[in-house]
Amino acid sequence: MSEQLLAGISDGIRELQYILVVANSDGKGRKPRRPEPIRRPGVAPKQQREPMSEVAAERLFKLINGGAA
């Protein structure tokens, strides 16, 4: 439990640091990347999804826009 809490605190500090840098930047130059959360002990890492195929994307677009018939 203490490792989970420590990871949460560390993530919070890193997120605040990111917000501070973004808020105080002038908007010129490259924007820093948002920090990724620390991997929690006992939790498996997320699996990367395969990108959607062109055919599947077209079908989803039709379904969203009312073309299910």
Backbone hydrogen bonds, N-H to C=O, Kabsch-Sander energy under -0.5 kcal/mol:
donor,donor_aa,acceptor,acceptor_aa,energy
5,L,1,M,-2.3
6,L,2,S,-2.4
7,A,3,E,-2.2
8,G,4,Q,-2.1
9,I,5,L,-2.4
10,S,6,L,-2.4
11,D,7,A,-2.4
12,G,8,G,-2.1
13,I,9,I,-2.3
14,R,10,S,-2.3
15,E,11,D,-2.3
16,L,12,G,-2.3
17,Q,13,I,-2.3
18,Y,14,R,-2.0
19,I,15,E,-2.4
20,L,16,L,-2.4
21,V,17,Q,-2.1
22,V,18,Y,-2.5
23,A,19,I,-2.8
24,N,20,L,-1.6
25,S,22,V,-0.9
43,V,40,R,-1.8
57,A,53,S,-2.3
58,E,54,E,-2.1
59,R,55,V,-2.2
60,L,56,A,-2.4
61,F,57,A,-2.3
62,K,58,E,-2.1
63,L,59,R,-2.3
64,I,60,L,-2.6
65,N,61,F,-1.8
66,G,63,L,-1.2
67,G,62,K,-3.4
